[in-house]
Amino acid sequence: MGGLLPVVLMSGSALASASDQIVLTLPDGNTREVPVGTLARDVVGSIGARLLSAAVAVAVDGEVQDLMTPLRRGGQFVVITDKDPRALAVLRHSGAHILATAVRRLRPDAHIGFGPAIDDGFYYDFEVDRPFTPEDLEAFEAEMRKVVQEKFPFVREEVSLAEARERFAGDPLKLERLADFEGSDEIISVYTDGPFVDLCRGPHVQDTGWLKHFKLLSSAGAYWRGDVKRQMLQRIYATAFWKKDELEAHLHNLEEAKKRDHRVLGKSLGLFQMFPIAPGAAFWTPKGTTLYNTLEAFVRERQQGAFQEIKTPLIYNKKLWEQSGHWGKYKENMFLVLDSETNEHDMSLKPMNCPSHHVLYASEKHSYRALPVRYVTFDVLHRNELSGALSGLTRVRQFAQDDCHVYLREDQIADEVKFLMDFILSYYDTFGLQATLKFATRPEQRIGSDELWDRAEGALRAALESTGRPYELKEGDGAFYGPKIDFDVTDSIGRAWQLGTIQLDYNAPERFDLTYTGEDNAPHRPVVIHRAVSGSFERFIAILIEHFAGAFPVWLATHAGEFVQRLQALGVRATLDARNETLNYRVREGEVEKVPYMCVIGRREAEERTVALRTRGAGKKQEIMSQDDFVQRLLDEIHSRALTPMPPRESASAAEAEA
């Protein structure tokens, strides 16, 4: 193994030579004592040959490494097979390596960049003189299958910086990456499969033959290292699964997602439009505005009593952002405003509501008896997203959040977290969205002392665990001012979306000198909780459009029937389509617009005070029912916020209504 380092860093920062022993504790409690530098595969093989043949990787104290990597510290030792959720990322990372192998076979001129596993697959970046075509992707995928059939073992070597530079002399992207190792004691590893070699940390599966069920999906431009000032690379996206049926289900969902694309449905349903004159900001049509206002009204209705709605200014002097920490940590994401008096860009459109809420709280005195104080707002926000990242309503520059900041005593944290968590989860339940919880801890870039972070993380974790709900740990993914609980929801085709959040903040009270008067009549620091439910209304509406495929529940839909006046008087959104068009034409148009209920009222229905009811999703079946019964059905569905219209009864009449 070329360039194996004679000294390695042990856990606890203790240096150990290769002759030292480490102790591995197996899941059954038994231990293995082996020399530092022993390959993981040798330890797995000592446990059993069948286990070795099934092993994808290992984990030492939770850190995943492949079988070809030397063991450098002891701890809990777990063998990862394809039954372990962590195994899929290893397979996909190996898939990225196999993709690069195939591309270099067919395009030796392609310079190689990075190829990580991502949530739903993997990608690899290449620098080439022309964009990849669909035909290129077909050829690359066919070549990947050849690489898989050849079952090249993944061979890992640890090399010196000089040797690595020699190996990648023809790859400028890799040479730039190697410059990051200057003056570092980080181990440099390369992986080889057949004739292809890549600079990579791993982990990888044992050989290329393990990648059986995969698919190349698309290619797109991507800036080198995410820097818009650098060259544009070609990124190939792909996915892989352990089982064929899982891959097929994923591909089916991708096709379904294309049909549900909110940008297409939003236009065909007449909900919103985007124009180049206002990049990243939506123009809401009358129908879309009705949908938007209905969602906002629903949030307001749920927050009545326990929350206080406020409105705050849109533009602030930089002094506010310096006090909050955003000017130093977030300035590049803010739209700066020129002050006409100073001729300096020392003002900004607000990208979030937090500091303005703190200012308002600090302007009044608060008693411990009055806490918690919950401020909510629906103000417009602006964030300077890169133009290449803008995407319909899911990534915009102008948006509004159902934003809340809670000011409370430390002894109230557990109860408040439970209250907010139940509030958020029940909100998602209304839309048929299932949520999972993730606990995110301090990031590298943060404000506040370690002592404050220790208190905040300990308090929020204790509050979360007191609810008894399961959660996933996301190390280093907290906000720059505090730890948080994120809510990921799964839509009707299995996609996960990060939406709501509960963030605990000990820094803001210090920075803004927030206080309340305690029982001892002395000033005390409150704690701040940042809470959002929808995330942003724009993004949440995009998710709902795709979740429901544009077929909204009655209470959210933009149409509801045709005997308008009575329904409108009851607060039901209804329109009359009395155009000089055929009935079939108007019905077809209503079906395209995914109207929940269409009521045809002809001479007979007018005389008998009935409606010929067509229910969305029931095809051509019509149900004749009294207007009173239909009105009651509508009101019941709207009151209960039913997710789907009630299906027609089996005894429904198939008689045609006369227009």
Number of C-alpha atoms within 10 A of each C-alpha: 8 12 15 16 15 10 14 20 14 15 12 7 8 8 12 18 16 15 12 12 18 19 16 22 17 16 11 6 9 8 14 15 12 18 17 22 22 17 17 23 23 14 20 21 14 11 14 10 11 10 15 21 13 14 21 28 29 25 18 20 14 11 10 19 22 25 26 22 23 19 21 23 20 19 16 16 24 19 24 21 18 17 11 11 10 16 21 21 21 23 29 29 25 27 33 25 30 27 26 28 25 23 24 18 17 13 14 11 15 18 20 25 23 20 25 19 21 14 10 16 23 24 25 25 27 26 22 16 11 8 16 17 12 13 9 15 19 14 14 23 21 13 19 26 19 14 21 18 14 14 16 18 17 23 17 26 18 20 19 15 18 9 14 20 18 11 17 17 12 13 16 15 18 21 17 12 13 17 11 10 13 9 7 8 10 11 15 20 21 19 22 18 20 15 9 14 18 23 22 19 16 22 24 29 25 24 18 26 16 18 22 17 17 21 20 21 17 14 20 14 16 20 17 20 16 10 10 12 9 11 13 20 23 23 23 23 22 23 24 27 22 18 12 13 11 13 17 15 13 19 15 12 16 15 12 14 16 12 13 21 19 27 20 14 20 23 14 13 20 16 22 21 17 16 10 7 7 11 16 25 21 19 13 17 15 13 16 21 15 17 20 17 14 16 18 16 12 13 15 17 10 12 15 10 8 10 18 13 14 13 14 15 11 16 15 17 16 18 12 17 21 14 14 23 21 21 18 11 15 13 18 13 16 20 18 20 17 12 13 8 6 8 9 11 14 16 19 22 19 24 23 19 24 18 21 19 21 22 15 12 20 16 9 10 11 20 15 18 11 11 15 22 16 21 22 23 20 20 18 19 18 21 20 17 18 13 12 10 11 15 12 22 26 18 19 23 22 20 22 20 24 19 22 23 25 23 28 22 19 14 10 14 22 18 13 17 22 17 12 18 23 12 14 21 18 15 17 19 12 12 17 18 18 17 21 16 20 20 24 22 24 23 16 10 11 16 20 17 10 11 8 16 22 14 14 25 22 13 18 25 18 13 18 22 14 13 15 9 10 10 15 12 12 15 13 15 18 23 18 21 24 29 29 27 26 25 27 19 21 18 19 15 17 13 16 18 15 16 20 25 24 23 24 28 27 23 22 24 19 15 15 16 14 23 23 24 17 16 11 8 10 9 16 18 18 26 24 27 26 20 27 21 24 25 19 25 21 21 22 19 20 22 23 19 20 25 24 18 18 22 24 23 19 24 26 22 22 26 22 23 24 21 19 16 14 13 18 13 10 11 10 21 20 21 16 13 16 10 8 7 9 10 16 10 10 16 18 11 12 18 19 14 18 21 25 25 24 24 24 24 19 15 11 14 20 12 9 11 13 21 27 26 25 24 22 21 17 12 9 12 19 23 23 23 17 15 20 12 12 18 17 11 14 22 18 12 18 17 10 11 15 18 19 16 21 16 12 18 11 8 8 14 15 12 11 14 18 12 12
